[in-house]
Amino acid sequence: MFGKIIRLLDKYFEEVLCAICLATMSSTIMFQVVLRYVFGDAHAWVEEISIIGMIGGVYFGAALAVRNKDHLRIVFVLKSLPKFIRTPTIILADLLWLGFIVFLLVQSIEFMKILFTTHYILPGLGIENRWPYLIIPIALVLMIIRMVQVYVRWITKKDKELI
């Protein structure tokens, strides 16, 4: 039972998060459009929720791309390279990408330190600004985990190629 749950999370976690974030964003934007043009009214909380949904969709989508090996690669060009050049090129690109993710993670942690020392409440939602922004370091850690997972699967021969 526990193994089945882990396999489901491994397969669908980012997809579910992306779907929730993007559905939230698009439905709240549509709600705001109806409020403005039909009722002549608008609410700040709708815009704040849509922004949070967009942030989540972008960052969890990036984690999904890492899991699916679709990030920052020109697959057509890589597949046209000979195999002895292709693999080292992918590994070098992934090391650079990993370095960039770690850099972003360090910067987002510094940003979160600032947010946790200041007191700013989102006016529409009435919550601390720090909580929605936790999406960023969480998604960056998820990207690192997924990148390690891709390489573990490749090294253990569960995946034949890095593309």
N, C-alpha and C positions, 0 to 999 in steps of 0.2 A: 504493500500500500504506500509506504513512505517513498520507495523507489519510483513508483508511478507518478507521485506528486512531483518529485524532483525532475523526472523526465518531462512532464508537462510544463513545469516552470522553465526548464532549459529550452524547450521548443517554442513557447508562446509568451514568455514574460514581457519582453520588450514590445511585441506586437500588441498585447493587451493594453499596456501602458500608453503606447502611441495612439491606439484607437480611442481610449478614454480621453486623453489630452486633446486630440484633434476634434473629437465629437463635442467635448465641452466647449472648446474654442468656437467652433462653427455654430453650435446651437445658441451660445450666449450672444454671439455677434448678430445672428438672425433675430434673437429676442430683442436686442437693442434697436435694430432697424425697425421692427414692428412698433416698439415703444415710441420711437422718435416720429415716424411718419404716420402712424395710425392714431396714436394717442397724444402726440406732441409732448412727450415726456422722455426723460433719460435718467439712468442711474449709474453712478460711478462704480458700484460693485460689479456690474456686468462687464465693464471694460477691464477691470482688474482681474476678474476670473478668466477672461479671454486671453489676456497677456500671460497669465500663469500657464494656461493651457498651451499657448504657443511655445513658451520656454520649454515646457515638458515635452511637447511633440518634437521639437528640434533636437534636444539633448538625448532623449530616449530613442529617437530615430537614428541618431548617430551611433548609439550603442547597438541598435538593430543592424545597422550597416556593417559594423565591426563583426558581429556574430555571423552575418551572411557573407563575409569577405567581399563586400561591395564598396568599401571606403577608399577614397583617394587613389583609385587605380584606373588605369586605362586598359581594361581587360583585353581589348582587341590588339593593342600594341604588345602587351605582355605575352599573349598567346602566339604572336608571330615570332617572338624571340626563340632561339634554340634553348632547350631545357637547361643546359649547363650555365646559361646566362640568366635565364628567367628566375630560377629559385634564388640565387644571390641578390638579384635586383629587388625581388619582393621582400626578402629579409631585410635588406638595407632600407627600403621604403617603410617597412613596418617598424623598424627601430627608430627611424626619424619620427614617424607618427606617434610611437610610444613616448618618445622624449617630449613631443609637443603636448600630448595628453598629460604627462606628469607635470610639465610646466603649467598648464592650465589648472591642474588640480592644486598645485602649490599656490597659485594666484587666487583661486577660488576659496581656498582655506583662509588666506590672508583677508580676503574680502569678507568672509563669514565672521572672522574675528572682529572686524570693524562693525559689522551689523549686530553682533552680540554685545558690543560695548555701547551701542547707541540705542536710543528708544525712538523708533519711528513706527507709527501705526498707519496702515493703509486706510485712508479715509472711508472708502466704500465698504470694505469688508470688516474693518475694525479689528484686524489681526496684525501682529508684529510683521514687519517687512522681511525679517530674517527667515521665517518659515517657508514661504514659497521659494526663496532663493536657495534653500537646501537641495532643491532638485539638481542644481548644477554639480556640486561635488559628488552627490550620489550617482548621477549619470556618468561622470568621469571615472569613478571607481568601477562602475559596471562595465565601461568600455575597456578598462585595463583587464578586468576579470575575463571578459569575452576574448580579448586578444590573446591572453595566456591560454585560454581554452582552445582557441584555433590552433595554436602551436602544439599544445599537448596532443590534440587529435591528429595532427600531421606527424608528429614524432612517433606516436604509437601506431601509426599506419591506419587509423580509422578513417582519415581523409587522405586521398592519394596526392592531391595537389593543394597548394596554398591559394590558388585562384578560385 
